[in-house]
Amino acid sequence: MANILVTGGAGYIGSHTSKQLAASGHTPIVYDNLANGHRDAVRWEPFEAGDITDGARLREVIGLHKPQAAIHFAGLIEVGISVVDPAAFYDTNVNGSLTLLRALVDAGVGSVVFSSTAAVYGQPQSVPIPEDAPSAPINPYGETKRAVEAMLGYFAAAHGLRYAALRYFNAAGADPEGDLGERHDPESHLIPLVLFAALGQRPHIDVYGTDYPTPDGTAVRDYAHVCDLSSAHVAALDYLAASPEPLIANLGTGAGYSVRQVVETCRRITQRNIPSQDAPRRAGDSPELVAAVDRARERIGWRAQMSDLDTIVATAWAWHRAQAGE
Ligand SMILES: NC(=O)c1ccc[n+]([C@@H]2O[C@H](COP(=O)([O-])OP(=O)(O)OC[C@H]3O[C@@H](n4cnc5c(N)ncnc54)[C@H](O)[C@@H]3O)[C@@H](O)[C@H]2O)c1
């Protein structure tokens, strides 16, 4: 049907989305510098190596493939690293997005879907968090994403660029067919870390904070299956093809699970011993981050279909076992 430029398509969410784009009849044009992505995760060709801050290379690739729209996943994602190296985050996430938007507008590519994050909300006043809650990031990572959301708004006003900013909560799980999964390095996400402990690749899982005002005292997060996130991107493309109205929408389930619930679910599904160790709270962690999900349902007809915790953990477990050669 259409060529879709997928920046960061060699990464976790971008590779799963490329698979769904191909299944929907589109051709994903993956643009990635492989800083954190994997060449073997680009299974739905073509692959174009390039840096998101390289305007000349972006123009070349856009000129060659003439995409109808772009999905912009490329970026640095590790909150802790953003605190010690904010310049790298401003360069890749803000300057890189600016470079991409300029190239898209110059080439007449009229629509972009952007990977935003719950980190734009910072420490929310209450949950579930609606999209019109104040944007108040508490780290450079969230700040760069907020900056790009603002940039998209200004490009829309000035150039008629159509955009969707999708604010993911916690992406988790793996392709149920086993083609793809999560391979961050360093890994900081809870579910893979718990599964590494199940595989004996880590001695235990640290539980940061056991005295939060939550039912069991541990932090609560909203986990969405990566394949559900992928289908939201395909739905957002359809939306943008039909509507000039910008879309800013949370992607989550509206249900939260505590760290202890996640660890227990992993123990039950893996049937392995998973030692855990209580640890102090980490600075900047919110007690509870849960998405209000009405807007995505109303505007793009999206609702998580396979994001129950058992499915998330079972698909991730199959992937990590295979990676470990079990
Ligand atoms: N994983 C999550 O839970 C989560 C939550 C909220 C938002 N997000 C956002 O979703 C997007 C994708 O996240 P992910 O988990 O798939 O991360 P990822 O690290 O697996 O994928 C990011 C991709 O971007 C590429 N990249 C990095 N710098 C680049 C550059 N300078 N030029 C070209 N490519 C570059 C990497 O090589 C990688 O393939 C990111 O923008 C992230 O901020 C992720």
PDBQT file of the ligand as one rigid body, heavy atoms in Angstrom, charges set to zero:
ROOT
HETATM    1  N1  LIG A 401      10.378   0.913  25.787  1.00  0.00    +0.000 N 
HETATM    2  C1  LIG A 401       9.471   1.644  26.432  1.00  0.00    +0.000 C 
HETATM    3  O1  LIG A 401       8.855   1.178  27.421  1.00  0.00    +0.000 OA
HETATM    4  C2  LIG A 401       9.160   3.055  25.988  1.00  0.00    +0.000 A 
HETATM    5  C3  LIG A 401       8.267   3.820  26.755  1.00  0.00    +0.000 A 
HETATM    6  C4  LIG A 401       7.959   5.116  26.328  1.00  0.00    +0.000 A 
HETATM    7  C5  LIG A 401       8.523   5.631  25.170  1.00  0.00    +0.000 A 
HETATM    8  N2  LIG A 401       9.414   4.878  24.451  1.00  0.00    +0.000 N 
HETATM    9  C6  LIG A 401       9.994   5.477  23.233  1.00  0.00    +0.000 C 
HETATM   10  O2  LIG A 401       9.797   4.596  22.157  1.00  0.00    +0.000 OA
HETATM   11  C7  LIG A 401      10.882   4.682  21.235  1.00  0.00    +0.000 C 
HETATM   12  C8  LIG A 401      11.411   3.280  20.970  1.00  0.00    +0.000 C 
HETATM   13  O3  LIG A 401      11.792   2.675  22.206  1.00  0.00    +0.000 OA
HETATM   14  P1  LIG A 401      12.442   1.235  22.244  1.00  0.00    +0.000 P 
HETATM   15  O4  LIG A 401      12.162   0.657  23.585  1.00  0.00    +0.000 OA
HETATM   16  O5  LIG A 401      12.057   0.480  21.040  1.00  0.00    +0.000 OA
HETATM   17  O6  LIG A 401      13.983   1.624  22.209  1.00  0.00    +0.000 OA
HETATM   18  P2  LIG A 401      15.204   0.965  21.386  1.00  0.00    +0.000 P 
HETATM   19  O7  LIG A 401      16.452   1.520  21.974  1.00  0.00    +0.000 OA
HETATM   20  O8  LIG A 401      15.045  -0.507  21.312  1.00  0.00    +0.000 OA
HETATM   21  O9  LIG A 401      14.988   1.563  19.920  1.00  0.00    +0.000 OA
HETATM   22  C9  LIG A 401      15.451   2.840  19.549  1.00  0.00    +0.000 C 
HETATM   23  C10 LIG A 401      16.136   2.721  18.209  1.00  0.00    +0.000 C 
HETATM   24  O10 LIG A 401      16.624   4.019  17.839  1.00  0.00    +0.000 OA
HETATM   25  C11 LIG A 401      17.907   3.849  17.257  1.00  0.00    +0.000 C 
HETATM   26  N3  LIG A 401      18.673   5.071  17.412  1.00  0.00    +0.000 N 
HETATM   27  C12 LIG A 401      19.179   5.612  18.551  1.00  0.00    +0.000 A 
HETATM   28  N4  LIG A 401      19.867   6.723  18.271  1.00  0.00    +0.000 NA
HETATM   29  C13 LIG A 401      19.812   6.893  16.924  1.00  0.00    +0.000 A 
HETATM   30  C14 LIG A 401      20.338   7.864  16.050  1.00  0.00    +0.000 A 
HETATM   31  N5  LIG A 401      21.097   8.876  16.489  1.00  0.00    +0.000 N 
HETATM   32  N6  LIG A 401      20.102   7.736  14.737  1.00  0.00    +0.000 NA
HETATM   33  C15 LIG A 401      19.343   6.696  14.264  1.00  0.00    +0.000 A 
HETATM   34  N7  LIG A 401      18.821   5.756  15.055  1.00  0.00    +0.000 NA
HETATM   35  C16 LIG A 401      19.051   5.849  16.379  1.00  0.00    +0.000 A 
HETATM   36  C17 LIG A 401      18.533   2.693  18.023  1.00  0.00    +0.000 C 
HETATM   37  O11 LIG A 401      19.610   2.084  17.321  1.00  0.00    +0.000 OA
HETATM   38  C18 LIG A 401      17.345   1.774  18.238  1.00  0.00    +0.000 C 
HETATM   39  O12 LIG A 401      17.231   0.825  17.202  1.00  0.00    +0.000 OA
HETATM   40  C19 LIG A 401      11.904   5.615  21.854  1.00  0.00    +0.000 C 
HETATM   41  O13 LIG A 401      11.782   6.879  21.253  1.00  0.00    +0.000 OA
HETATM   42  C20 LIG A 401      11.494   5.652  23.319  1.00  0.00    +0.000 C 
HETATM   43  O14 LIG A 401      11.841   6.883  23.913  1.00  0.00    +0.000 OA
HETATM   44  C21 LIG A 401       9.751   3.598  24.832  1.00  0.00    +0.000 A 
ENDROOT
TORSDOF 0
